Amino acid sequence: MRGVAPVPIIVIRNGIRSRDLCGATVDRSSWPAAMWDFVASGTIFGTIARLSSEKNQLAMIDALAELVRRGLDVKMLFVGEGPERASLESRIDELQLNDRVLMPGFMK
């Protein structure tokens, strides 16, 4: 991506074996209408996780703000629920990123 300084990437493995998901399909019929418009353009970063402080999703929001400041067409998608939801929403409001972040909550 242009405009982002190269840094080492750290991969944190999770407990899901990807081979178990082979052939799985996404049921997009359950997507909220707002998600269809949201994913239609731009580069989208996201996470599917519990919204909790140890995940440090606030850092993701701060990084998004910096990329937007640099003029990049980027968005953030948070799928999940948790105790940090209000804190994340507050930071999104504070940084005026409401049009760049979608938080549909828990999804199957």
Protein Blocks (a to p, Z undefined) as FASTA:
>chain_A
ZZiacddddddddfbdfklmgoiacdfklpcfklmmmmmgcjdddddddddfklommmmm
mmmmmmmmnopacddddedddjklmmmmmmmmmnopmlmcccebjaZZ
